[in-house]
């Protein structure tokens, strides 16, 4: 069995560079963050497979190919402030912290927040913090954000997210409508938010982000 560093390199070379990942900063970030540290011990042997890994409580570590391409679409800059929604164990926060000036991870459960913070501290990530709150509310206290990254699919984007985008800000999210699932880029220009579909991306829907049922007579 290859060691984790080799598995990480194979993930980048075989799964990502062959599937439209071209941003060298993202390549280096993915190589520097030990993905296996952010999954349950029993699943560490499959941490680098191209599949979503269940973390419990409706959270998943997004499959590497979808994660990398969505991250690339956000065009994270070294000066950016980023909101990382549903950051779970903190992997996405750690990767984003390699690219941005400041990252705010958002989770609902205080225990999950503490666990993610511990992982970030162990890696000496000092430009990111994880806070607790209602995911669909975002985190206006730390905004506005240059980038909002959503770890999972939604059936409906909360209005709070676009309201928390800074001028020139981008939001990347997977939208699920029936059998269709698309990575989508939202951009704020002069107070007007545009939407652009990017590519097919099938990732699990986050709990609490389903469409509200419409009552019919």
GROMACS elastic network, one bead per residue, 0.5 to 0.9 nm:
[ bonds ]
;  ai    aj funct       b0    kb
    1    45     6  0.89107   500
    2     5     6  0.80981   500
    2     6     6  0.59527   500
    2     7     6  0.60837   500
    3     6     6  0.53860   500
    3     7     6  0.61831   500
    3     8     6  0.86587   500
    4     8     6  0.59774   500
    4     9     6  0.85329   500
    4    34     6  0.76809   500
    4    35     6  0.86967   500
    4    36     6  0.74832   500
    4    45     6  0.87058   500
    4    47     6  0.89603   500
    4    48     6  0.84576   500
    5     8     6  0.50592   500
    5     9     6  0.62803   500
    5    10     6  0.86269   500
    5    31     6  0.79531   500
    5    34     6  0.78815   500
    6     9     6  0.50674   500
    6    10     6  0.60954   500
    6    11     6  0.85268   500
    7    10     6  0.50020   500
    7    11     6  0.60740   500
    7    12     6  0.87123   500
    7    47     6  0.88237   500
    7    48     6  0.63634   500
    7    49     6  0.89265   500
    8    11     6  0.50601   500
    8    12     6  0.64368   500
    8    13     6  0.87090   500
    8    30     6  0.77798   500
    8    31     6  0.61737   500
    8    32     6  0.88523   500
    8    33     6  0.88875   500
    8    34     6  0.76874   500
    8    35     6  0.78831   500
    8    48     6  0.65318   500
    9    12     6  0.52165   500
    9    13     6  0.60911   500
    9    14     6  0.83147   500
    9    30     6  0.88600   500
    9    31     6  0.65358   500
   10    13     6  0.50684   500
   10    14     6  0.55070   500
   10    15     6  0.74691   500
   10    48     6  0.84543   500
   11    14     6  0.55217   500
   11    15     6  0.52132   500
   11    16     6  0.66486   500
   11    17     6  0.88101   500
   11    48     6  0.61193   500
   11    49     6  0.74827   500
   11    50     6  0.80062   500
   11    64     6  0.77210   500
   11    65     6  0.89133   500
   12    15     6  0.57508   500
   12    17     6  0.60336   500
   12    18     6  0.85576   500
   12    21     6  0.88047   500
   12    27     6  0.69027   500
   12    30     6  0.75245   500
   12    31     6  0.74678   500
   12    64     6  0.85699   500
   12    65     6  0.89578   500
   13    16     6  0.60629   500
   13    17     6  0.52888   500
   13    18     6  0.69643   500
   14    17     6  0.64907   500
   14    18     6  0.60849   500
   14    19     6  0.85071   500
   15    18     6  0.59453   500
   15    19     6  0.64552   500
   15    49     6  0.88799   500
   15    50     6  0.72645   500
   15    64     6  0.76567   500
   15    65     6  0.64187   500
   16    20     6  0.67779   500
   16    21     6  0.55132   500
   16    22     6  0.86908   500
   16    27     6  0.86020   500
   16    64     6  0.74403   500
   16    65     6  0.56716   500
   16    68     6  0.72170   500
   16    69     6  0.82797   500
   17    20     6  0.60579   500
   17    21     6  0.50124   500
   17    22     6  0.67201   500
   17    27     6  0.84493   500
   18    21     6  0.72429   500
   19    22     6  0.88595   500
   19    65     6  0.72477   500
   19    69     6  0.83480   500
   20    69     6  0.72818   500
   21    24     6  0.83581   500
   21    26     6  0.82704   500
   21    27     6  0.78954   500
   21    65     6  0.83893   500
   21    68     6  0.68346   500
   21    69     6  0.62308   500
   21    72     6  0.72723   500
   22    25     6  0.89806   500
   22    26     6  0.82972   500
   22    27     6  0.80039   500
   22    72     6  0.81634   500
   23    26     6  0.54830   500
   23    27     6  0.64713   500
   23    28     6  0.89449   500
   23    72     6  0.67647   500
   23    75     6  0.89857   500
   24    28     6  0.61828   500
   24    29     6  0.85331   500
   25    28     6  0.52209   500
   25    29     6  0.61878   500
   25    30     6  0.86909   500
   25    98     6  0.82698   500
   25    99     6  0.70035   500
   26    30     6  0.60889   500
   26    31     6  0.84940   500
   26    68     6  0.74528   500
   26    71     6  0.79525   500
   26    72     6  0.72265   500
   26    95     6  0.80849   500
   26    96     6  0.87505   500
   26    98     6  0.82847   500
   26    99     6  0.73613   500
   27    30     6  0.52733   500
   27    31     6  0.62351   500
   27    32     6  0.87015   500
   27    68     6  0.85947   500
   28    31     6  0.50524   500
   28    32     6  0.61408   500
   28    33     6  0.88526   500
   28    98     6  0.85393   500
   29    32     6  0.51423   500
   29    33     6  0.63806   500
   29    94     6  0.86403   500
   29    95     6  0.56560   500
   29    96     6  0.78958   500
   29    97     6  0.86249   500
   29    98     6  0.56679   500
   29    99     6  0.72695   500
   30    33     6  0.55781   500
   30    34     6  0.80067   500
   30    35     6  0.82261   500
   30    68     6  0.84540   500
   30    95     6  0.64583   500
   30    98     6  0.89266   500
   31    34     6  0.75433   500
   32    95     6  0.82080   500
   32    98     6  0.85860   500
   33    36     6  0.88622   500
   33    37     6  0.86933   500
   33    91     6  0.77429   500
   33    94     6  0.68969   500
   33    95     6  0.64158   500
   33    98     6  0.88562   500
   33   123     6  0.82882   500
   34    37     6  0.57499   500
   34    38     6  0.77173   500
   34    91     6  0.84005   500
   35    38     6  0.56994   500
   35    39     6  0.74152   500
   35    44     6  0.84915   500
   35    47     6  0.63886   500
   35    48     6  0.73343   500
   35    91     6  0.66408   500
   36    39     6  0.57455   500
   36    40     6  0.82880   500
   36    41     6  0.81657   500
   36    43     6  0.81013   500
   36    44     6  0.50903   500
   36    45     6  0.77811   500
   36    46     6  0.82834   500
   36    47     6  0.52843   500
   36    48     6  0.76163   500
   37    40     6  0.80034   500
   37    41     6  0.81479   500
   37    44     6  0.75519   500
   37    47     6  0.88069   500
   37    89     6  0.89986   500
   37    91     6  0.83040   500
   37   119     6  0.76874   500
   38    41     6  0.88231   500
   38    44     6  0.84843   500
   38    47     6  0.86360   500
   38    55     6  0.88218   500
   38    61     6  0.82520   500
   38    88     6  0.88212   500
   38    89     6  0.56139   500
   38    90     6  0.68819   500
   38    91     6  0.58970   500
   38   116     6  0.83648   500
   38   119     6  0.75428   500
   39    42     6  0.81342   500
   39    43     6  0.62635   500
   39    44     6  0.61514   500
   39    47     6  0.70265   500
   39    53     6  0.76326   500
   39    54     6  0.82200   500
   39    55     6  0.65572   500
   39    61     6  0.76728   500
   39    89     6  0.74824   500
   39    91     6  0.89030   500
   40    43     6  0.54321   500
   40    44     6  0.65241   500
   40    54     6  0.88603   500
   40    55     6  0.70133   500
   41    44     6  0.52954   500
   41    45     6  0.82735   500
   42    45     6  0.73660   500
   42    46     6  0.88984   500
   43    46     6  0.55485   500
   43    47     6  0.63901   500
   43    53     6  0.79369   500
   44    47     6  0.50138   500
   44    48     6  0.83079   500
   45    48     6  0.77535   500
   45    49     6  0.87862   500
   46    49     6  0.54246   500
   46    50     6  0.88361   500
   46    51     6  0.87667   500
   46    53     6  0.82509   500
   47    50     6  0.84983   500
   47    51     6  0.86537   500
   47    53     6  0.73849   500
   47    61     6  0.88077   500
   48    51     6  0.82172   500
   48    63     6  0.85290   500
   48    64     6  0.75270   500
   49    52     6  0.84384   500
   49    53     6  0.89139   500
   49    63     6  0.76344   500
   49    64     6  0.77719   500
   50    62     6  0.88176   500
   50    63     6  0.51587   500
   50    64     6  0.56643   500
   50    65     6  0.66632   500
   50    66     6  0.88333   500
   51    61     6  0.85053   500
   51    62     6  0.71789   500
   51    64     6  0.71934   500
   51    65     6  0.85783   500
   52    60     6  0.59880   500
   52    61     6  0.55706   500
   52    64     6  0.80734   500
   52   203     6  0.72039   500
   52   204     6  0.79896   500
   53    59     6  0.85721   500
   53    60     6  0.52317   500
   53    62     6  0.67709   500
   53    63     6  0.72487   500
   54    57     6  0.86791   500
   54    58     6  0.75460   500
   54    59     6  0.62154   500
   54    61     6  0.65004   500
   54    62     6  0.88673   500
   55    58     6  0.73220   500
   55    59     6  0.53267   500
   55    60     6  0.51470   500
   55    61     6  0.68435   500
   55    88     6  0.76247   500
   55    89     6  0.79231   500
   56    59     6  0.55518   500
   56    60     6  0.73090   500
   57    60     6  0.87857   500
   57   207     6  0.84862   500
   58   204     6  0.84817   500
   58   205     6  0.83603   500
   58   206     6  0.64247   500
   58   207     6  0.61081   500
   59    62     6  0.89749   500
   59    86     6  0.74606   500
   59    87     6  0.84766   500
   59    88     6  0.62991   500
   59    89     6  0.89750   500
   59   151     6  0.83544   500
   59   152     6  0.79907   500
   59   204     6  0.83800   500
   59   206     6  0.69818   500
   59   207     6  0.83015   500
   60    63     6  0.85959   500
   60    88     6  0.76251   500
   60   151     6  0.79772   500
   60   152     6  0.76035   500
   60   203     6  0.87567   500
   60   204     6  0.74872   500
   60   206     6  0.88424   500
   61    64     6  0.84687   500
   61    67     6  0.88586   500
   61    87     6  0.89018   500
   61    88     6  0.79745   500
   61    89     6  0.84645   500
   61    91     6  0.77552   500
   61    92     6  0.83735   500
   61   151     6  0.79881   500
   61   152     6  0.87950   500
   62    65     6  0.84343   500
   62    66     6  0.69286   500
   62    67     6  0.58163   500
   62    92     6  0.89031   500
   62   151     6  0.69655   500
   62   152     6  0.71419   500
   62   203     6  0.69240   500
   62   204     6  0.84007   500
   63    66     6  0.57116   500
   63    67     6  0.60571   500
   63    68     6  0.86175   500
   63   203     6  0.78008   500
   64    67     6  0.50418   500
   64    68     6  0.59309   500
   64    69     6  0.85185   500
   65    68     6  0.53097   500
   65    69     6  0.62146   500
   65    70     6  0.85475   500
   66    69     6  0.53456   500
   66    70     6  0.60240   500
   66    71     6  0.83731   500
   66   183     6  0.86673   500
   66   201     6  0.62718   500
   66   202     6  0.81080   500
   66   203     6  0.79721   500
   67    70     6  0.53576   500
   67    71     6  0.59999   500
   67    72     6  0.85437   500
   67    92     6  0.85621   500
   67   151     6  0.83383   500
   68    71     6  0.50665   500
   68    72     6  0.60649   500
   68    73     6  0.86788   500
   69    72     6  0.50012   500
   69    73     6  0.62842   500
   69    74     6  0.89053   500
   70    73     6  0.51241   500
   70    74     6  0.66721   500
   70   149     6  0.85004   500
   70   172     6  0.64772   500
   70   173     6  0.76190   500
   70   174     6  0.85048   500
   70   183     6  0.68344   500
   70   184     6  0.84229   500
   70   185     6  0.86916   500
   70   198     6  0.87795   500
   70   201     6  0.88948   500
   71    74     6  0.53194   500
   71    75     6  0.71820   500
   71    76     6  0.77002   500
   71    96     6  0.84168   500
   71   149     6  0.76894   500
   71   172     6  0.75838   500
   72    75     6  0.55370   500
   72    76     6  0.75418   500
   73    76     6  0.83568   500
   73   170     6  0.89649   500
   73   172     6  0.71752   500
   73   184     6  0.88920   500
   73   185     6  0.72192   500
   73   198     6  0.82853   500
   74    77     6  0.89786   500
   74   147     6  0.67484   500
   74   148     6  0.82859   500
   74   149     6  0.78535   500
   74   170     6  0.61473   500
   74   171     6  0.67568   500
   74   172     6  0.60546   500
   74   185     6  0.74134   500
   75   147     6  0.85008   500
   75   170     6  0.82291   500
   76    79     6  0.83926   500
   76    80     6  0.65369   500
   76    81     6  0.89250   500
   76    82     6  0.83010   500
   76    96     6  0.80318   500
   76    99     6  0.62773   500
   76   100     6  0.62783   500
   76   146     6  0.81437   500
   76   147     6  0.69508   500
   76   170     6  0.88293   500
   77    80     6  0.53220   500
   77    81     6  0.88178   500
   77    99     6  0.64272   500
   77   100     6  0.57179   500
   77   101     6  0.79572   500
   77   146     6  0.87795   500
   78    81     6  0.88275   500
   78    98     6  0.85205   500
   78    99     6  0.56224   500
   78   101     6  0.54549   500
   78   102     6  0.88725   500
   79    99     6  0.86706   500
   79   100     6  0.58662   500
   79   102     6  0.79314   500
   79   146     6  0.88859   500
   80    99     6  0.83451   500
   80   100     6  0.50773   500
   80   101     6  0.53564   500
   80   102     6  0.66679   500
   80   103     6  0.84037   500
   80   145     6  0.75728   500
   80   146     6  0.54603   500
   80   147     6  0.70518   500
   81   100     6  0.64638   500
   81   101     6  0.59601   500
   81   103     6  0.58835   500
   81   104     6  0.78675   500
   81   142     6  0.89747   500
   81   143     6  0.80299   500
   81   144     6  0.80456   500
   81   145     6  0.53315   500
   81   146     6  0.53776   500
   81   147     6  0.65862   500
   81   148     6  0.88031   500
   82    96     6  0.77751   500
   82    97     6  0.86958   500
   82   100     6  0.70483   500
   82   101     6  0.81285   500
   82   102     6  0.62337   500
   82   104     6  0.61328   500
   82   105     6  0.83536   500
   82   143     6  0.86554   500
   82   144     6  0.89355   500
   82   145     6  0.55557   500
   82   146     6  0.59816   500
   82   148     6  0.57281   500
   82   149     6  0.73957   500
   83    93     6  0.87850   500
   83   102     6  0.87529   500
   83   103     6  0.59561   500
   83   105     6  0.60416   500
   83   106     6  0.72673   500
   83   138     6  0.79848   500
   83   139     6  0.77470   500
   83   142     6  0.85671   500
   83   143     6  0.80902   500
   83   145     6  0.64338   500
   83   146     6  0.82979   500
   83   147     6  0.63574   500
   83   149     6  0.62170   500
   83   150     6  0.83821   500
   84    87     6  0.58359   500
   84    92     6  0.73059   500
   84    93     6  0.63083   500
   84    96     6  0.82364   500
   84   103     6  0.69279   500
   84   104     6  0.59333   500
   84   106     6  0.60018   500
   84   107     6  0.89534   500
   84   130     6  0.88428   500
   84   147     6  0.84322   500
   84   148     6  0.60958   500
   84   150     6  0.61845   500
   84   151     6  0.74300   500
   85    88     6  0.86086   500
   85   104     6  0.84170   500
   85   105     6  0.61565   500
   85   107     6  0.69224   500
   85   135     6  0.66085   500
   85   136     6  0.88092   500
   85   138     6  0.73575   500
   85   148     6  0.73415   500
   85   149     6  0.60719   500
   85   151     6  0.60558   500
   85   152     6  0.87951   500
   86    90     6  0.89299   500
   86   105     6  0.73103   500
   86   106     6  0.56063   500
   86   107     6  0.51712   500
   86   108     6  0.78184   500
   86   135     6  0.67942   500
   86   149     6  0.89591   500
   86   150     6  0.66504   500
   86   151     6  0.55999   500
   86   152     6  0.77837   500
   86   206     6  0.81820   500
   87    90     6  0.52293   500
   87    91     6  0.71299   500
   87    92     6  0.62084   500
   87    93     6  0.64234   500
   87   105     6  0.56013   500
   87   106     6  0.59624   500
   87   107     6  0.61962   500
   87   113     6  0.88614   500
   87   116     6  0.81121   500
   87   130     6  0.81674   500
   87   150     6  0.81139   500
   87   151     6  0.64485   500
   88    91     6  0.76933   500
   88    92     6  0.84671   500
   88   105     6  0.85120   500
   88   106     6  0.81693   500
   88   107     6  0.64542   500
   88   112     6  0.65044   500
   88   113     6  0.77425   500
   88   115     6  0.88068   500
   88   116     6  0.69377   500
   88   151     6  0.85071   500
   89    92     6  0.83939   500
   89    93     6  0.87446   500
   89   112     6  0.66522   500
   89   113     6  0.77868   500
   89   115     6  0.64791   500
   89   117     6  0.83357   500
   89   119     6  0.75605   500
   90    93     6  0.50595   500
   90    94     6  0.61430   500
   90    95     6  0.87264   500
   90   105     6  0.73601   500
   90   112     6  0.89884   500
   90   113     6  0.84905   500
   90   115     6  0.82025   500
   90   117     6  0.73663   500
   90   119     6  0.69810   500
   90   120     6  0.69936   500
   90   130     6  0.80307   500
   91    94     6  0.51484   500
   91    95     6  0.63343   500
   91    96     6  0.86209   500
   91   116     6  0.81304   500
   91   119     6  0.85013   500
   91   120     6  0.84660   500
   92    95     6  0.51108   500
   92    96     6  0.60124   500
   92    97     6  0.84227   500
   92   105     6  0.85513   500
   92   149     6  0.88622   500
   92   151     6  0.78978   500
   93    96     6  0.50987   500
   93    97     6  0.59942   500
   93    98     6  0.88317   500
   93   103     6  0.65767   500
   93   104     6  0.75282   500
   93   105     6  0.60122   500
   93   116     6  0.88247   500
   93   120     6  0.82453   500
   93   128     6  0.70284   500
   93   129     6  0.83569   500
   93   130     6  0.83376   500
   94    97     6  0.50878   500
   94    98     6  0.67753   500
   94   103     6  0.85689   500
   94   119     6  0.87419   500
   94   120     6  0.65085   500
   94   123     6  0.83562   500
   94   125     6  0.69001   500
   94   128     6  0.75722   500
   95    98     6  0.54013   500
   95    99     6  0.71296   500
   96    99     6  0.52056   500
   96   100     6  0.60890   500
   96   102     6  0.86193   500
   96   103     6  0.68321   500
   96   128     6  0.87434   500
   97   100     6  0.53650   500
   97   101     6  0.69991   500
   97   102     6  0.66122   500
   97   103     6  0.59257   500
   97   125     6  0.71890   500
   97   126     6  0.84319   500
   97   127     6  0.63284   500
   97   128     6  0.62170   500
   98   101     6  0.83392   500
   98   125     6  0.85570   500
   98   127     6  0.88653   500
   99   102     6  0.89631   500
  100   103     6  0.68840   500
  100   127     6  0.84353   500
  101   127     6  0.66467   500
  101   128     6  0.86031   500
  102   126     6  0.89379   500
  102   127     6  0.51384   500
  102   128     6  0.56933   500
  102   129     6  0.83753   500
  103   127     6  0.64821   500
  103   129     6  0.65263   500
  103   130     6  0.83400   500
  104   127     6  0.88457   500
  104   128     6  0.58100   500
  104   129     6  0.52413   500
  104   130     6  0.57004   500
  104   131     6  0.71515   500
  104   139     6  0.84797   500
  104   142     6  0.76831   500
  105   113     6  0.84728   500
  105   116     6  0.87826   500
  105   128     6  0.73257   500
  105   129     6  0.60378   500
  105   131     6  0.61503   500
  105   132     6  0.84575   500
  106   113     6  0.79154   500
  106   129     6  0.87196   500
  106   130     6  0.57222   500
  106   131     6  0.52151   500
  106   132     6  0.57840   500
  106   133     6  0.66770   500
  106   134     6  0.83112   500
  106   135     6  0.68212   500
  106   138     6  0.75856   500
  106   139     6  0.75275   500
  107   110     6  0.77605   500
  107   112     6  0.69393   500
  107   113     6  0.62150   500
  107   130     6  0.72638   500
  107   131     6  0.63461   500
  107   133     6  0.61271   500
  107   134     6  0.74592   500
  107   135     6  0.65979   500
  108   111     6  0.88923   500
  108   112     6  0.76163   500
  108   113     6  0.77400   500
  108   131     6  0.81988   500
  108   132     6  0.50204   500
  108   133     6  0.50452   500
  108   134     6  0.57746   500
  108   135     6  0.65627   500
  109   112     6  0.52598   500
  109   113     6  0.62916   500
  109   114     6  0.87726   500
  109   132     6  0.62602   500
  109   133     6  0.78205   500
  110   114     6  0.61788   500
  110   115     6  0.86227   500
  110   131     6  0.81142   500
  110   132     6  0.61268   500
  110   133     6  0.89294   500
  111   114     6  0.51523   500
  111   115     6  0.62227   500
  111   116     6  0.86386   500
  112   115     6  0.50772   500
  112   116     6  0.61056   500
  112   117     6  0.84855   500
  112   132     6  0.86634   500
  113   116     6  0.52174   500
  113   117     6  0.60785   500
  113   118     6  0.85784   500
  113   130     6  0.57969   500
  113   131     6  0.62392   500
  113   132     6  0.64334   500
  114   117     6  0.50759   500
  114   118     6  0.61477   500
  114   119     6  0.87527   500
  114   130     6  0.79836   500
  114   131     6  0.88836   500
  115   118     6  0.51047   500
  115   119     6  0.64120   500
  115   120     6  0.88075   500
  116   119     6  0.51445   500
  116   120     6  0.63025   500
  116   121     6  0.86201   500
  116   129     6  0.88762   500
  116   130     6  0.69865   500
  117   120     6  0.51087   500
  117   121     6  0.60907   500
  117   122     6  0.85761   500
  117   128     6  0.87389   500
  117   129     6  0.67981   500
  117   130     6  0.61652   500
  118   121     6  0.50587   500
  118   122     6  0.61321   500
  118   123     6  0.87461   500
  119   122     6  0.50890   500
  119   123     6  0.64801   500
  119   124     6  0.86899   500
  119   125     6  0.88092   500
  120   123     6  0.52044   500
  120   124     6  0.61799   500
  120   125     6  0.52370   500
  120   126     6  0.78509   500
  120   128     6  0.77973   500
  120   129     6  0.82511   500
  121   125     6  0.58554   500
  121   126     6  0.74277   500
  122   125     6  0.77372   500
  123   126     6  0.88747   500
  125   128     6  0.64544   500
  125   129     6  0.88641   500
  126   129     6  0.79984   500
  131   139     6  0.86313   500
  132   135     6  0.85017   500
  133   136     6  0.87361   500
  133   137     6  0.75957   500
  133   138     6  0.76547   500
  133   139     6  0.74032   500
  134   137     6  0.54349   500
  134   138     6  0.69190   500
  134   139     6  0.83937   500
  135   138     6  0.55105   500
  135   139     6  0.81643   500
  135   208     6  0.82538   500
  135   209     6  0.89292   500
  136   157     6  0.83070   500
  136   158     6  0.57643   500
  136   159     6  0.84993   500
  136   160     6  0.71725   500
  136   161     6  0.78688   500
  136   208     6  0.76844   500
  136   209     6  0.74241   500
  137   140     6  0.79007   500
  137   158     6  0.73681   500
  137   159     6  0.84597   500
  137   160     6  0.57113   500
  137   161     6  0.74462   500
  138   158     6  0.84872   500
  138   160     6  0.62636   500
  138   161     6  0.60869   500
  138   164     6  0.77328   500
  139   142     6  0.60566   500
  139   143     6  0.66826   500
  139   144     6  0.88149   500
  139   160     6  0.87235   500
  139   161     6  0.87344   500
  139   164     6  0.80150   500
  140   144     6  0.67617   500
  140   145     6  0.89373   500
  140   160     6  0.82787   500
  140   161     6  0.89435   500
  140   163     6  0.87962   500
  140   164     6  0.63000   500
  141   144     6  0.82763   500
  142   145     6  0.79440   500
  143   146     6  0.86282   500
  143   164     6  0.60206   500
  143   165     6  0.76179   500
  143   166     6  0.77675   500
  144   147     6  0.89943   500
  144   163     6  0.82254   500
  144   165     6  0.53672   500
  144   167     6  0.85686   500
  144   169     6  0.86202   500
  145   148     6  0.65534   500
  145   164     6  0.61883   500
  145   165     6  0.50169   500
  145   166     6  0.51667   500
  145   167     6  0.86680   500
  145   169     6  0.64877   500
  145   170     6  0.82767   500
  146   164     6  0.89493   500
  146   165     6  0.61996   500
  146   166     6  0.54057   500
  146   167     6  0.75505   500
  146   168     6  0.68661   500
  146   170     6  0.61339   500
  146   171     6  0.82300   500
  147   165     6  0.71406   500
  147   166     6  0.81922   500
  147   169     6  0.55939   500
  147   171     6  0.54872   500
  147   172     6  0.78133   500
  148   161     6  0.75362   500
  148   162     6  0.89019   500
  148   164     6  0.86246   500
  148   165     6  0.74600   500
  148   169     6  0.80676   500
  148   170     6  0.64733   500
  148   172     6  0.64166   500
  148   173     6  0.83528   500
  149   170     6  0.86616   500
  149   171     6  0.60092   500
  149   172     6  0.53484   500
  149   173     6  0.65101   500
  150   153     6  0.76362   500
  150   154     6  0.86834   500
  150   171     6  0.79877   500
  150   172     6  0.65379   500
  150   173     6  0.52541   500
  150   174     6  0.76837   500
  151   173     6  0.75466   500
  151   174     6  0.84511   500
  151   203     6  0.89363   500
  151   206     6  0.79603   500
  152   173     6  0.73034   500
  152   174     6  0.65135   500
  152   175     6  0.87921   500
  152   203     6  0.59637   500
  152   204     6  0.57697   500
  152   205     6  0.56472   500
  152   206     6  0.55429   500
  153   173     6  0.66911   500
  153   175     6  0.54523   500
  153   176     6  0.61402   500
  153   181     6  0.79146   500
  153   182     6  0.87617   500
  153   183     6  0.85908   500
  153   201     6  0.88268   500
  153   202     6  0.79273   500
  153   203     6  0.58975   500
  153   204     6  0.57106   500
  153   206     6  0.58405   500
  153   209     6  0.79963   500
  154   157     6  0.64146   500
  154   173     6  0.75476   500
  154   174     6  0.62886   500
  154   175     6  0.50775   500
  154   176     6  0.58821   500
  154   177     6  0.86939   500
  154   204     6  0.85509   500
  154   205     6  0.54545   500
  154   206     6  0.61586   500
  154   207     6  0.85410   500
  154   208     6  0.85513   500
  154   209     6  0.50861   500
  154   210     6  0.63736   500
  154   211     6  0.84354   500
  155   174     6  0.85419   500
  155   175     6  0.55981   500
  155   177     6  0.61076   500
  155   178     6  0.87796   500
  155   205     6  0.74507   500
  155   206     6  0.88498   500
  155   209     6  0.59154   500
  155   211     6  0.55513   500
  156   175     6  0.70546   500
  156   176     6  0.80721   500
  156   177     6  0.87872   500
  156   209     6  0.62419   500
  156   210     6  0.65171   500
  156   211     6  0.59265   500
  156   212     6  0.89173   500
  157   160     6  0.84603   500
  157   161     6  0.73262   500
  157   162     6  0.84531   500
  157   173     6  0.82850   500
  157   175     6  0.78256   500
  157   209     6  0.76025   500
  158   161     6  0.57737   500
  158   162     6  0.77009   500
  158   209     6  0.80904   500
  159   162     6  0.57111   500
  159   163     6  0.63940   500
  159   164     6  0.88857   500
  160   163     6  0.50272   500
  160   164     6  0.62406   500
  161   164     6  0.52189   500
  161   165     6  0.66932   500
  161   171     6  0.80300   500
  162   165     6  0.53158   500
  162   166     6  0.88185   500
  162   170     6  0.88960   500
  162   171     6  0.77403   500
  162   186     6  0.79454   500
  162   187     6  0.86298   500
  162   188     6  0.78585   500
  162   193     6  0.72075   500
  163   166     6  0.83232   500
  164   169     6  0.89306   500
  165   168     6  0.78437   500
  165   169     6  0.51857   500
  165   170     6  0.69192   500
  165   171     6  0.76120   500
  165   187     6  0.82261   500
  165   188     6  0.66581   500
  165   193     6  0.89576   500
  166   170     6  0.82076   500
  166   188     6  0.70394   500
  166   189     6  0.89617   500
  166   191     6  0.87465   500
  167   170     6  0.89290   500
  167   187     6  0.86703   500
  167   188     6  0.56752   500
  167   189     6  0.59792   500
  167   190     6  0.64833   500
  167   191     6  0.67795   500
  168   187     6  0.66152   500
  168   188     6  0.51342   500
  168   189     6  0.53762   500
  168   190     6  0.77271   500
  168   191     6  0.88111   500
  169   186     6  0.82055   500
  169   187     6  0.57711   500
  169   188     6  0.53307   500
  169   189     6  0.77383   500
  170   185     6  0.67582   500
  170   186     6  0.55021   500
  170   188     6  0.65430   500
  171   184     6  0.80684   500
  171   185     6  0.57133   500
  171   187     6  0.65484   500
  171   188     6  0.87804   500
  172   183     6  0.70594   500
  172   184     6  0.57593   500
  172   186     6  0.64800   500
  173   182     6  0.83225   500
  173   183     6  0.57224   500
  173   184     6  0.54663   500
  173   185     6  0.68002   500
  173   186     6  0.83794   500
  174   181     6  0.66105   500
  174   182     6  0.53953   500
  174   184     6  0.58720   500
  174   185     6  0.88423   500
  174   200     6  0.86693   500
  174   201     6  0.67588   500
  174   202     6  0.79426   500
  174   203     6  0.75352   500
  174   205     6  0.86394   500
  175   180     6  0.81311   500
  175   181     6  0.55818   500
  175   182     6  0.53850   500
  175   183     6  0.63293   500
  175   184     6  0.68348   500
  175   201     6  0.86891   500
  175   205     6  0.85975   500
  176   179     6  0.72482   500
  176   180     6  0.57808   500
  176   182     6  0.66126   500
  176   183     6  0.89322   500
  176   202     6  0.81738   500
  176   203     6  0.88218   500
  176   205     6  0.74469   500
  177   180     6  0.51970   500
  177   181     6  0.62948   500
  177   182     6  0.86072   500
  178   181     6  0.78302   500
  180   200     6  0.78359   500
  180   201     6  0.88645   500
  180   202     6  0.83394   500
  181   199     6  0.85751   500
  181   200     6  0.58018   500
  181   201     6  0.56624   500
  181   202     6  0.56002   500
  181   203     6  0.79610   500
  182   197     6  0.64636   500
  182   198     6  0.67965   500
  182   199     6  0.56021   500
  182   201     6  0.52504   500
  182   202     6  0.74003   500
  183   196     6  0.87790   500
  183   197     6  0.61699   500
  183   198     6  0.54204   500
  183   199     6  0.54951   500
  183   200     6  0.61364   500
  183   201     6  0.57024   500
  183   202     6  0.86548   500
  184   195     6  0.68891   500
  184   196     6  0.56573   500
  184   198     6  0.54789   500
  184   199     6  0.76484   500
  185   194     6  0.81698   500
  185   195     6  0.58218   500
  185   196     6  0.52219   500
  185   197     6  0.63999   500
  185   198     6  0.69350   500
  186   193     6  0.64160   500
  186   194     6  0.54871   500
  186   196     6  0.64399   500
  186   197     6  0.88714   500
  187   192     6  0.80177   500
  187   193     6  0.53572   500
  187   194     6  0.52958   500
  187   195     6  0.66809   500
  187   196     6  0.84669   500
  188   191     6  0.58824   500
  188   192     6  0.55169   500
  188   194     6  0.65653   500
  189   192     6  0.52793   500
  189   193     6  0.63566   500
  189   194     6  0.78658   500
  190   193     6  0.83207   500
  197   200     6  0.87014   500
  205   208     6  0.87590   500
  205   209     6  0.71786   500
  205   210     6  0.76350   500
  206   209     6  0.57625   500
  206   210     6  0.77820   500
  207   210     6  0.70348   500
  208   211     6  0.87144   500
  209   212     6  0.87356   500
  210   213     6  0.86941   500
  211   214     6  0.87357   500
